[in-house]
Amino acid sequence: MDELAIIDIGPLLVGDRSAHARVDAAIGDAIERCGGFVVCGYPHSDMVDQWATTMLRFYDLTDHAKRSVAARITEPQGEVVYRGYRSSLFPGEWAYNEMFDIGPGEPFPAPPVPGMEVFAERNIWPEPEPCAGWQAAMESFYALMHEVGTAVMLAAGRWAGFDDADLLARFSTGNSTLRLLNYPVRPEGFPVDPAIEFVDGRPVSAIRHTDVAGVSLLWQRQPGLQAEAPDGTWRDVPLVDNAISVHLGTVLQVMTHGRVRATPHRVVDHGVHRQSVAFFAEPGLGSSLAPLADTVDPDLTLTYGWHLQKKYHRSRGYEALVPEPVLPG
């Protein structure tokens, strides 16, 4: 199976604007041929593996410690709804995993829609931290991925014919998400959905999906992540040092009139304990989801926050935690 293209995006972040067109074209070519791609060459890229390894020490914590920072869907008495720890280690879930989420240190406030404030929650941190330097690694990784995600998204937008300012206006107040993912080996005899997909004899542990984001940046410790090209071909995300793969999101697809196509991806279970890190670049909760260059309607029902609240309200287990959005007054 082919692997994704690897693109040096250094010129996008070090001020060499004369090279932007070359990198933009390489990104556009990868989007058209492969759907996604892997990035390298950006400042501090040599720290990615070290920071990710430190961050994933979260899963060395006891179950009690993890539940002390759990979202209410996992721990009904928890402090948070949208951030924190969640577990899906039981039958019937679409992925057998657990996760821990943070957002920016100072989240941007939500529009005045009852219930939308949960998407502007402050971070919750385990005490004591899993290891020395853990929270610092989380915050450093978040800042780096925010910079990389913005640069890549703007490059994809320029390739599609849009100005940087148009996208920046939508994403400058976004409460983007950093997520630590843990996929334990399923216990022997654990119920398996009879409809589960198999790839070369291996079950799929996270089914084909696209992310509701501008772009997703994914790091993996073990193999398994695959991206689908526009022609339906699946490509492995290569395991190379400090590799971050880029998967375009449905929000960017909508905003660019479908020119930048969202990247379907999945995780194939290789029968080993698997861990990964994801960063989702999200627009502001009050940002319009109308295509760029269209007349922007100030109607709150057309914003990212409205869409997010609708999505969560309709998700199993969140019906009572996230109310259906209703216009104020």
N, C-alpha and C positions, 0 to 999 in steps of 0.2 A: 504494500500500500504506500502511495506517495506521501511525503511529508509537506507541511506548510512552508512557504517561502520565509526566509529570514531577511529582515530589512534593517539597515543601519539608519536610525532616525536621529543620530547626533546633530546633524545640521538644523533640525527643527528646534533644538533647545539651546544651542550655543551661539545664536545670533547670526549664523551664516545664511542670510536671506537669499543670497544668490543661488544657493543649492536647494531652496525649498521646492522649486518646480520639479527637480529631479526626484526628490523623495516623494512628493505628492503623486507623481506619475507611477512610481514603483508601488505605492500603496494602492492606487487605483487599479493597476494591473493585477495585484494580488487579490483585491476584492472581486474582480471580474473572473479570475481564473480559479481561485481557491476558496473564496468566501472570507477567510481570515488569514492571519499571518503572524509571524513572531518578530518582536522588535529587539534591537540591541544597540549599543553604541551611545546611549544617552548618559549624562552625568550620574554617577553613583550606581550605575548598573551592576558594578562588581560587588555591591552590598546586598543584592536581592536575595541570594541563597542564604546568606548569614542571617539577615533580618527575618526571612520566612521561617527558617529553622528555629530561631528564638521564639517567634510568635506562636508557633505550633506547640510550644511547651504548655500552652493552655490545656491541652488534652492529657497532660500528666497530672492534672488536678484530680482530686477525689470527686465522686459524684455529688457529694454534699457541697463541696466548694463551687462546682460548676452551677449547681442549682441556686446558690446564693446570688448569682447574677443572671438568673433565668428570666426569660420573658413569661408572661402570664399564660401563654398557651401550653407551656411546659410546667410551670410552677404557678398555680392560681394565685398565690399570695405575693408574686413577684412585683418589683417596682416598675417594670417597663412592659410595653406592649410590642414595640417595633425593634428595639435594640436588644442587646444581651444574648443569652444562650438559649438555643432551642434543640430539642431532641426529636428525631424521627426514627428511633431504633425500635420500631414495632411494626407488625404486619399492616398492610393496607396503604402505606405511604408510597409516594411515587419515587422516592429515593431513600435508601437505608443509610442514614447519616446523622450527624449532629453538626451544629454550626454556632459560631459566636460572631456577632456584628457590632461594629462601631460606626459612627459618622464623624463629622467634623467636631473639633473641640468646642466651637461656638456655633451651634446650628442656627440656620436662618429661620425666622419665625414662619408659621403657616398662615395662609389667608384665614379670615374670620368665618370658618365653616366648622360647626360643632363636630368634634371627633377628629378633625384633621391635625390637631396639635400633636397627636401621637407620632407623626412622621417628622416632628422637630424635637424629639426627645434628646436629652443630654445622654452622654455615654455613661455606662455603669461599669466599674472596674473591679476585678476580684482583689480582695485584701486578705493576706499579703499577695503580691503578684507572683505568678508561677515561677519566675526566676529573676535574678538581678538584670535590670535593663529591659525587661519585657515590655512595659508600657512605652518606654522610649522607642523601642523598635517598632511597635505598632504605630506610633505617631509619625515616625520617620518614614515608614513604608507608605502610610496614607498620603503624606505630603508628596512623596516621589510619584506615586501612582496617579495622584491628581494632576501633577504636572505632565506626566507622560500621556495620560488619557486625554487631557485637553489638547496637547500638541497633535496627537494622532487624529482626534476627531476633527480639528480644524483643517488638517491636511486632507482628510477624506472629503470634507465639505468643499474645500477649494477645488479638488479634482472634480467634484460634481457641479461646480460652477457657482458656489455661494461664497459670500464675503465672510471673513472671520467675525466681523462685528455682529452679524445676524445670529450666529450660533452662540457667541459669547453672551449676548443679551439674554438668551434662554437659560444658559448653564451657570452664569456667574453667581447665582444665589442657590445653587443646588446643594442638598444635603446628601452627598454621595456616600456610598456604603463600602466598607472594607469587611470582608467575611472570611473567617477561618473555618475550613471544612474538614471533617473527619469521617472516613468511610471504614468502619471496622469490618473484619471478615464476618459474614453471617454465620451464626451458630449452626452446627449440624442439625438438620431437621427443621430449620426455620422455614415457615411457609413461603413458597414462591408463587407469585401470580402466574397462573397458567397462560396468560396472554403475554408474558414477558418476551421481549425481543432477544434473539441471540445473534451474535456476530462471530463467525468462524468458530462456532461451538461455545463461545463465552457469553454469559448473560450480560445485558446492559443494566448497569447499576443506577444510571441517571438517564432517563429517556430523552429522545430528541426534543429539543426546545430552543427557543430564542429568548434572550433576556430583555426585559422592559427597562432599557437604559439607553444612553447615547452610545457608549462602548463598554465592553467588559474586558478587563485585563486579568488573565488567569495564569497562576503559577502552580505547577504540580511537582510533587516529590517522586511519585511513581507513574508509570505509563497508564494510558487508558483514555485520555481526552482526545476526541476527534472532532473535526469541523467538516461541515458539508459544503461543497462547492455548488455554484448555481446549476451545474449540469448533473447534480445528484451524486457525484463522486465524494466519498469520504476520505479525508486525509488525517493521518496521525499528527498530533502536536509533538514535535521532537523533544527528547530529554537531553538538553544541553545546559551547560552551566549558566545560571542566572537568566534562564529563558522566561519571557513573559509573552503569552499569546494574546492576540487582539481578536475579539469577536464583536462585530457591529450589532447594535441593538435596534429594537423595533421603534423606539422613539426617534432615532436618527433616520431610519427608513421613512417614517411619516414626514418628518421635517424636511427631507430632501426630495419629496415627491416620488419616493421609491427609487431614486437614482443610486443611493447607497443602501444596498440590500442587507437586511439583518442576516446574521450568520447562525444557522442552526448548528447545534453541537450536542454531543452526548458523551457519556463516560462508559467505557466497556470494562467490565469486572474481570481482572486478571487473577482473581483468587488470592489477592494479598491485601494487607491493611494499606489503605490509601489515604493520603492527606493532600490538601491543596489550599490555595489562597486566592480569593477573587476580589476584584475592585470593580464597582459599578458606578460609572460616571452618570449622575442623574441631573436633570434640569431642575430649576427652582419649582417649588410646589405651586407657585402662582404663575408659572410660565405656560404660555399657550402651546397646545399640541397641533396647532394649524401648521400646514406646510410653510416653510420660509418664503418670504416675498409675497405671501397672501395678506390680505387685510386681516389684522389681528383683532378678533372680537374680544372685548374685555370680560365676556361672560365666564364666570368661575367654573361653569360646567364643562368648559373646553380646556381646562388646565390639567397639568400633570398631577397635582395634588388630588383633584376630583377623581381622575382615573385611578390613582393609587388607592384612594379610600374605597371606591367602588369594588376594585379588585380584591382587597383584603376583606371587605364585608361579605363578599360572596365565597370566600375561601373557608373550607371546613375548619371549625374550631375558632374562627375569628368573628363569627356572626354577632356575638354579644360583646366582643372586645372592641370592635371598630364599627360604629354605627354607619348606616347608609348616609351619604352626604346630603345635606339639605341647605338650601340657600338661607343665609341669616335674615331674620325679620319675617 
